[in-house]
């Protein structure tokens, strides 16, 4: 399959977890959020010169490339590595930017107030990852040995809530049990590292659910 067919097939799938369309680039900081989000999640592709509806707008590839390079080098901390490819479609050029999932996360980028935050990709949008997710990334990257989990009333309550309601938020656990915020952060982080819990992230809230591996274990 030639490059044009590959790109058309990609475009036909629409934007999602691993794919983002950009008509053009006017702000390297905004692109930095997309680069960081892909690197922090599962990787993905930016197709520059493609409208939201999938139609081809085309780009001036050199200008667009330098904007992306600026986003990576100046507005991602640490830098996000990417590869680029220019593809001609119907007489117009688009720029395909590929970002692999990073081993050095979290990558930070400036939000709308120029405060550096860790972004994460959820479906076809980029959201700010909360502190629990960031702590989980950092500890997983450094490696961890022998997490000790004491099955106390708080843990029992957490498990019961998820069993009954399928998920729980940090604020719900604090309200029910009265534990401090930092204690809740550490508990959720440890349970994620142990693959007992997983996080479901949206724009306004992060919910914690049982990890698929833990579900398999208790079903056996």
N, C-alpha and C positions, 0 to 999 in steps of 0.2 A: 504494500500500500504506500503510495507516495505521500509526501508531507502535507500537501493540500487536503487530501482525503482524511488523513489522521486528524488534522485540525478541525475540519468540518464535522467529523464524528464527535470530537470533543465538544464543539459548540452545540451540537444537537442535544447533548445531555443536559445542557443548562448549568447555571452556577450551582455550586454545592460545596461540600466539605473540602474538596481538593481542587476546585476550579473557581476562578474569579475573572470577570470581564471588566476591562477598563476602556472607555471610549478614548481617553487621552490622559496624560499626566500633567497636572498643573501645580501639584503640591507634593514634594518629596516626603513630608512628614506623614501624610495620609498613606502613601505607598509603604512607608516604613512599618505602619501598623499591620498591613497585609503580609509583608515579608515576615515580621515577627510572629504573627498568628500562625502562618503556615509552618514555620520552623518549630514553634512550640507545640504544634499538634501533630498532624500526620504527613506534613509536606503538602505540596500542591503546585498548581500552575496559575500564573497570571497571563491572560491574553490581552495584550495592549493593542488598541485599535479595533476592539469589538464592542459594539453597543450592548446595553442590557438585554435587548430583544434578540441578540445573536447576529444582527446584521453587521457587515464589515464596514468600518469607517476608514481604516488605514492609518498609518503613522509615518512620521519622519523618524526612522529608527534610531539614528544617532542621537538626536535630541532626547528621545524617550529613554534610551539606554543610559545616558549620563544622569538623567533624573533618578533612575532606579539605582544606579551606582552611588549617587549622593545619598539616597535613602538608606542604603545598606551601611555605607562607611561613616556617615555623619549622624544619622538619626536612629540607628539600631545599636543597642548595647547589650551584649557584644555584637559585632558585625554579623549579618546573616549572609552566608554564602549562597550564590545562585548561579545558574547557567542560563544562557540566552541563545535564542535562535530566531533568525528572520525568515518568515515564510510568506510567499506570495500567494494570494488568493484573489482570483478574479481581477487581476491587474493591480491590486493593492497589496501593500505589505502590512503584516502584523508582526508583533514581537512576542515570542513565547518565552516566558520567564519561568524557570523551574526551580523550586525550593525543596530541598530534601528535609525530612524530619531531623532535628538537631540533637546532638549529644551534649550540647552546652547550654541547654535551657535552664532558666528562663531568659529569653531575649526581650528586652524592653524597647518601647517606642513612645514618643510623646503623645499624650492625649490632647483633647481640644484646648486644655489650659497649659499645654507644654510641660505637663508633669509626666515623667517617664513611668510607664506601667507595663506589666506583662500582659500581652494580648493572646487570646486563644480563638481558634476557629470552631464555630458551632454552626452546622448546616452551611448556609451561604453568607454568614455574617461573622464579624470580628467583635469579640467582647473582651472586657478586662477580666482577667483571672483573679479570683480572690486570694487572700493570704494562705488559706489552707492548700490550695492547688500549687501555689508558688513554693511553699515549704515542702510539699510532697516532691516536686521536681528536684529541688536542691538536695534533699536527703537521698532520693533515689540515685541521683547522679554521683554523689559521694560514696554510696554504698552503705549498707546498714546490716548489723548483725544482732540477732537475739533480742528482738523487741519483746518486752514483757507486758502482757495484757492481764490485768487483774479484773476478774469478772465480778464487779461490784454492782450496786444498785443502779448506778448511772449507765453502765454498759447494758445491763439487763433491760432498763427502760428504753435505751436506744434500739436494741434488737427487737423488742416488743412493738415499738412504734413502726418500724419498717415492716415487720411481719404483718401488722394489721393494716397499715396505710400505704405500704409499698415504698415510701420514702420519708425522709425527715430533713429538716434544715437545721443549721446551727442555732438560729434564734429559737426554734421550737424546743430543741434540747435544753438550751439555757433556761427557757421559761418553765419547762416541766421539772427540771432537776435543780435549778438554782446554782449550777456550777459557773465558774468564772469563764470569761471569753477565751483566755489563753489556754485554760485546761481543755476546753472544747476543741480549740485548734489542734492541740497536741493529740487528743484522742482521735479525731477524724483523720489526721495525717497518719498516725500509726496504723489505724484500721485500713487505710488505703494501701500503705506499704505492705501490709500483710495479705492484701488482696481479699479482704473481707468486705470492704466497701468500695464503691465506685461513685464518681460524681457525674451528675447530669446538670449541665450549665446552660442558663439562658441569660438574657440581657439583665434581668432584675434580680435573679435568685439562683442559688446553687443548691440542688437537692442531692442527698446522699441515698444510695440504694445498695442492695447487696450485689457484690461483684459476681459475675457469672461463674468464676471458679469456685467461689464459696457455695453458690447454689448447687453446683454439681456435686460438691463434697457432701452436703447435707442430704442430697437426694440418693446418694449411693447407700 
